């Protein structure tokens, strides 16, 4: 039974991960979800986990948002990746939305705006698929992409194939996420909440890592609270307490 193992390294991450982020990054199980509360460092977690295979020449990673617009906003994933890797010796292809690392490893940004968009990924093999804001994807989109996670005989067998997600409550995938990760409907998660671990025949198959703003050392939380104050009471409570709160998803 494997719960935690070292997965790659943090060489392509420009700052030290928080303890919760580091726990998430070291998970060796096939599937894991990070987040639940506002400001917990989800974008950094999904980029850092995608980068862990960058020393393997044949490594291919895919990071998804629901729409291309979500990817391309200022300080969103593609912008943040440029901040991280533009001086690393890596090459960016704007045509393919792909980073190629000095080793030859690749990371592609994509989107699944419609249910049929999954078909654009029928051909390639990926060793990592990441879903940023997983609650914005349908359950069928999420599960279909597992068919793209596979290795050829040339890929190291000691490096785990992974699906990773980040999420806040709400969105079309809210109920799918709570059911899949066994997240109870209660009062939300506290700052020191333990991971929720799902096992099958004693093997860890997926883990939910509840995280809060305290797990994002780069966030000015007091200022961010002013922004959250403008939301509806239900939506604000969702973002402050995370999955498991007794609130209906927007």
PEBEL-V33119 format. One record per residue. N is the residue number from 1. RES is the residue in one small letter. SS is DSSP state (helix for helix, strand for strand, loop for the rest). OMEGA is omega as a letter, one per 40 degrees, with the letter a starting at -180 (NA if undefined). BURIAL is # if it has 16 or more other C-alpha atoms within 10 Angstrom, else .. Layout:
# PEBEL-V33119
n=[N & N]
res=[RES & RES]
ss=[SS & SS]
omega=[OMEGA & OMEGA]
burial=[BURIAL & BURIAL]
This chain:
# PEBEL-V33119
n=[1 & 2 & 3 & 4 & 5 & 6 & 7 & 8 & 9 & 10 & 11 & 12 & 13 & 14 & 15 & 16 & 17 & 18 & 19 & 20 & 21 & 22 & 23 & 24 & 25 & 26 & 27 & 28 & 29 & 30 & 31 & 32 & 33 & 34 & 35 & 36 & 37 & 38 & 39 & 40 & 41 & 42 & 43 & 44 & 45 & 46 & 47 & 48 & 49 & 50 & 51 & 52 & 53 & 54 & 55 & 56 & 57 & 58 & 59 & 60 & 61 & 62 & 63 & 64 & 65 & 66 & 67 & 68 & 69 & 70 & 71 & 72 & 73 & 74 & 75 & 76 & 77 & 78 & 79 & 80 & 81 & 82 & 83 & 84 & 85 & 86 & 87 & 88 & 89 & 90 & 91 & 92 & 93 & 94 & 95 & 96 & 97 & 98 & 99 & 100 & 101 & 102 & 103 & 104 & 105 & 106 & 107 & 108 & 109 & 110 & 111 & 112 & 113 & 114 & 115 & 116 & 117 & 118 & 119 & 120 & 121 & 122 & 123 & 124 & 125 & 126 & 127 & 128 & 129 & 130 & 131 & 132 & 133 & 134 & 135 & 136 & 137 & 138 & 139 & 140 & 141 & 142 & 143 & 144 & 145 & 146 & 147 & 148 & 149 & 150 & 151 & 152 & 153 & 154 & 155 & 156 & 157 & 158 & 159 & 160 & 161 & 162 & 163 & 164 & 165 & 166 & 167 & 168 & 169 & 170 & 171 & 172 & 173 & 174 & 175 & 176 & 177 & 178 & 179 & 180 & 181 & 182 & 183 & 184 & 185 & 186 & 187 & 188 & 189 & 190 & 191 & 192 & 193 & 194 & 195 & 196 & 197 & 198 & 199 & 200 & 201 & 202 & 203 & 204 & 205 & 206 & 207 & 208 & 209 & 210 & 211 & 212 & 213 & 214 & 215 & 216 & 217 & 218 & 219 & 220 & 221 & 222 & 223 & 224 & 225 & 226 & 227 & 228 & 229 & 230 & 231 & 232 & 233 & 234 & 235 & 236 & 237 & 238 & 239 & 240 & 241 & 242 & 243 & 244 & 245 & 246 & 247 & 248 & 249 & 250]
res=[x & x & x & x & x & x & x & x & x & x & x & x & x & x & x & x & x & x & x & x & x & x & x & x & x & x & x & x & x & x & x & x & x & x & x & x & x & x & x & x & x & x & x & x & x & x & x & x & x & x & x & x & x & x & x & x & x & x & x & x & x & x & x & x & x & x & x & x & x & x & x & x & x & x & x & x & x & x & x & x & x & x & x & x & x & x & x & x & x & x & x & x & x & x & x & x & x & x & x & x & x & x & x & x & x & x & x & x & x & x & x & x & x & x & x & x & x & x & x & x & x & x & x & x & x & x & x & x & x & x & x & x & x & x & x & x & x & x & x & x & x & x & x & x & x & x & x & x & x & x & x & x & x & x & x & x & x & x & x & x & x & x & x & x & x & x & x & x & x & x & x & x & x & x & x & x & x & x & x & x & x & x & x & x & x & x & x & x & x & x & x & x & x & x & x & x & x & x & x & x & x & x & x & x & x & x & x & x & x & x & x & x & x & x & x & x & x & x & x & x & x & x & x & x & x & x & x & x & x & x & x & x & x & x & x & x & x & x & x & x & x & x & x & x & x & x & x & x & x & x]
ss=[loop & loop & loop & strand & loop & loop & loop & loop & loop & loop & loop & loop & loop & loop & loop & loop & loop & loop & helix & helix & helix & helix & helix & helix & helix & helix & strand & loop & loop & loop & strand & strand & strand & strand & strand & strand & loop & loop & loop & loop & loop & helix & helix & helix & helix & helix & helix & helix & helix & helix & helix & loop & loop & loop & loop & loop & loop & loop & loop & strand & strand & strand & strand & strand & strand & loop & loop & helix & helix & helix & helix & helix & loop & loop & loop & loop & helix & helix & helix & helix & helix & helix & helix & helix & helix & loop & loop & loop & loop & loop & strand & strand & strand & loop & loop & loop & loop & strand & strand & strand & loop & loop & loop & loop & loop & strand & strand & strand & strand & strand & strand & loop & loop & loop & helix & helix & helix & helix & helix & helix & helix & loop & loop & loop & loop & strand & loop & strand & strand & strand & strand & loop & loop & helix & helix & helix & loop & loop & helix & helix & helix & helix & helix & helix & helix & helix & helix & helix & strand & loop & loop & loop & loop & loop & loop & loop & loop & loop & loop & loop & loop & strand & strand & strand & strand & strand & strand & strand & loop & loop & loop & loop & loop & helix & helix & helix & helix & helix & helix & helix & loop & loop & loop & loop & loop & loop & loop & loop & loop & loop & loop & loop & loop & loop & loop & strand & strand & strand & strand & strand & loop & loop & strand & strand & strand & strand & strand & strand & strand & strand & strand & loop & helix & helix & helix & loop & loop & loop & loop & loop & helix & helix & helix & helix & helix & helix & helix & helix & loop & loop & loop & loop & helix & helix & helix & helix & helix & helix & helix & helix & helix & loop & loop & loop & loop & loop & loop & loop & loop & loop]
omega=[a & i & a & i & i & i & i & a & a & a & a & i & a & i & i & i & i & i & i & i & i & i & i & a & a & i & a & i & a & a & i & a & a & i & i & a & a & i & a & i & a & a & i & a & a & i & a & i & i & a & a & i & a & i & i & a & a & a & i & a & i & i & a & i & a & a & i & i & i & i & a & i & i & a & i & a & a & i & i & i & i & i & a & a & a & i & a & a & i & a & i & i & i & i & a & a & a & i & i & a & i & i & a & i & a & i & a & i & a & a & i & a & i & i & a & a & i & a & i & a & a & a & a & i & i & i & i & i & a & i & i & a & a & i & i & i & i & i & a & i & a & a & i & a & i & i & i & a & a & a & i & a & a & a & a & a & a & i & a & i & a & i & a & i & i & a & i & i & i & i & a & a & a & a & i & a & a & i & a & a & i & a & a & i & a & a & a & a & i & a & a & a & i & i & i & a & i & a & i & a & i & i & i & a & i & a & i & a & i & a & a & a & i & i & i & a & a & a & i & a & a & i & a & i & i & i & a & a & a & a & i & a & a & a & i & a & i & a & a & a & i & i & a & i & a & i & i & a & i & NA]
burial=[. & . & . & . & . & . & # & # & # & # & . & # & # & . & . & . & # & # & . & # & # & # & # & # & # & # & # & # & # & # & # & # & # & # & # & # & # & # & # & # & # & # & # & # & # & # & # & # & # & # & # & # & # & # & # & # & . & # & # & # & # & # & # & # & # & # & . & . & . & # & # & . & . & . & . & . & # & # & . & # & # & . & . & # & # & . & . & . & . & # & # & # & . & . & . & . & . & # & # & # & # & . & . & # & # & # & # & # & # & # & # & # & . & . & . & . & . & # & . & . & # & . & . & . & # & # & # & # & # & # & # & # & # & # & # & # & # & # & # & . & # & # & . & . & # & # & . & # & # & . & # & . & . & . & . & . & . & . & # & # & # & # & # & # & # & # & # & # & # & # & # & # & # & # & # & # & # & # & . & . & # & # & # & . & . & . & . & # & # & . & . & . & . & . & # & # & # & # & . & . & . & . & . & # & # & # & # & # & # & # & # & # & # & # & # & # & . & . & . & . & # & . & . & . & . & . & . & # & . & . & . & . & . & . & # & # & # & # & # & # & # & # & # & # & # & # & # & . & # & .]
